[in-house]
Amino acid sequence: MSKGTFLTEAQARVLELRVKGLTQTEIARMLRTSRANVCILERRARDNIARAERTLKLAAKFRAPVVLKVKRDDDILKVPKRLFKAADAAKIRVKLSTLDVISKIREGAGDKLYGRSVTQSFDIVVTSEGELLIT
């Protein structure tokens, strides 16, 4: 693994081949290793990518001009109005419509929702470019 990267060459190769549709068994034959080893390489690669994505979201949150706290028992249908108000106060134009904001919340915080209700608190980060990140 070279300095500054988060995937080994083997992990990157396995992911590349998986994206192309090859099975773990086919990749194992191609790389002259076991299917179990390919499975481990793939899992570690996906874990490393997930960690890197969380780190990037956290870094964006630190730089963000707007961080909206969404608390337990909030109604997600009421969140866009609060979000737009906070963004307006910071002179930021959110690039999404109300329905798009709700969809983004469902996509990014789906495991923290039950129907319209928030079951676990999360933050919505508004970047200076008006993009949203759910953290």
N, C-alpha and C positions, 0 to 999 in steps of 0.2 A: 504494500500500500504506500503510495507516494504521499509526501507531506502535504496536508491541506485537503486531502480527499477523504471521503467517509465510506467508500466502498473499495474492496479489493478488486483487482482485475478479474479474479474468478467469480466474485459476486456479480460484478457488472456483466460479465459474459453470460452467466446463468440467466439473469434478468432479461438480457437482450434476446436470448434464445427462447425464453418463455413467452415474451411478447410476440415473437414470431410464430407462436403456436406449438412449439415442440413440447413433448412431455418430459417429465423428469427422467424417465427411463431412457428416452432417446438422447437427452443431453448427457446422461451418465456414460452411455456408450461412446458418444462423440468425444467426451473429455477423458475417457478411460479412467473412470472413477465409479463409485457406487451411487445408486439412486439415493441412498440415505445421506451421502455427502452432498449431493445436489440439493436435497431438501433442506439441509442445514444451511448451505450457502444462500439459498433463496430466502429462507426465513430471516437470517441475519441481515441480508441486504435490505429486505422490506422493513425490518426493525430500525436499521440505520437511517433509512429514508424518512420514516415516520418521526424519528428523533430530530432529524435535520429540519423537517417541516415545522415541528413544534418550536424549535429554536428560532426559526425565521419569523413565525407568528409572534413570539415573545418579543423579538427585536423590533418588529413593526409596532407592537403595542407600546413599547417604551417611547418610540418616536411619534406616535399618533397624536394629532391635536384633539381628537375626541375618542373617549372610551366610555361607552354607555354600559352601566351595570344592569343586567336583567336578573331580577331576583326570583326566588322560589315563589310560586303561586301567582306570578305575573301572567297576564293574558297576552299571548304573542300577537294578537290582533291589535293591541294597543301600543305595542313597541314601536312600529314605524313612525307614528306621530311624534313620540319622544325623541326618536333618532333624528328625524328631519329638523326638529326644533333645536337640538344640540348642534347639529351640523350647520344650520343657518347661523346660530350664534357665533360659530367659529369661522363663518364665511366660506363654508365648503359646500359645494354642490354634489349631493349624492347621485351617483350614476344609475340608480335603480328606482323603479316605481315601487309603490306600496306593496303590490302583489309580489314583485321580485324580492323585496326585502323579506317578506314572510317566507318565501320559498328558500331563500338563502339561510334563514334561521332554521327552518326545518332540515335542510341539508347539513348544516354545520353543527347543529345542537340537537339533532333528532333523538339521541339517547337521553337528553335532559328534558324531554317534553313528554307530556301525556295529553293527547288531544291538543287543545289550545293552551293548556296550563304548563307552566315551567315547574319541573320537579327538582331541578338542581340549578343553582345560579351559574351564570356565564356572562362574559363580556362581549360586546360588539365593538370592534375597533373600526373607526373611520379614518382612513389615510388622508393625507393632504390632497390626494388626487380624487377623493370621493369614492374609493373602493372600500368594501366591507370585508372584515375578517371576523370569524366567530372563534373566540378563544375560551 
